[in-house]
């Protein structure tokens, strides 16, 4: 009856494991022998690193907590930006105040007689005089003079 | 609402404190081993301290928000990069100095320092002396290893990283880690055979 086959590490592996174990013990022992000066400096370095991490986290957190307020301000500015031109033109709808065609000019173009005058290139001066008169008469009628 | 924001601040403070405690615990656990690894590579105490300090700061700055289990490979990756930078800088400095006509011989002075050369009068028991000699022989043998083998050996043996973590820390494949480790063991066993019998 033959003996059972040997199970487990080969002699080579066993030697290597023993070698590794001994080496590890020695290295760990050498770590424990690190002198006080080195330990002190490592301690200082560690605390500096912790402070750095804490400072960084605080600033990131502050950024997140300030985000809603910043968002509200940005939204308000956006609304103001879009509303500002309308409220400005609402002060005066006349052509001379804004430098652009106003509501009164639209009335002029809506009038079919006025359009006829505009199409008559030979009488442009008369058209302008007529338009001014029209404006004056409208103003007088609205004030009741 | 004031109460809610106050609660948020308290929550953030407690989170920050617990993260700081975890980071502190992690760094306290690795700093001495990291120093030994850096010292083996750089062969200079102050340079090794600088490398470890830089690695700690970099980890805190860039990766402290990452899960704690990722810190170790990341930390050793940063440390390795720092060591490599310092070695490169040292190589360049050495080349520049070698071109200077009136360079000092600091290394020779250091070797001939009478205080460093003087025998120690600290009475050591024979066992302690034997361990010291073996440790010294081991450290010298580790210093003579090629850089990658040395790095793999220290990370696997001293820090206890597994193959995958070592590969992450070194930025190479797991197969490469195994090869370097095997070669390092072979070299060390050949050199230290007398101390192990």
Interface residues (C-beta under 8 A of the other chain):
Chain A: X15 X16 X19 X20 X22 X23 X24 X26 X27 X28 X29 X30 X31 X32 X34 X38 X39 X41 X42 X45 X46 X48 X49 X50 X52 X53 X54 X56 X57 X58 X61 X65
Chain B: X5 X8 X9 X12 X15 X16 X19 X20 X23 X24 X27 X28 X31 X32 X33 X35 X36 X45 X49 X52 X53 X56 X57 X59 X60 X61 X64 X65 X131 X134 X135 X138 X139 X154 X157 X158 X185 X188 X189 X196
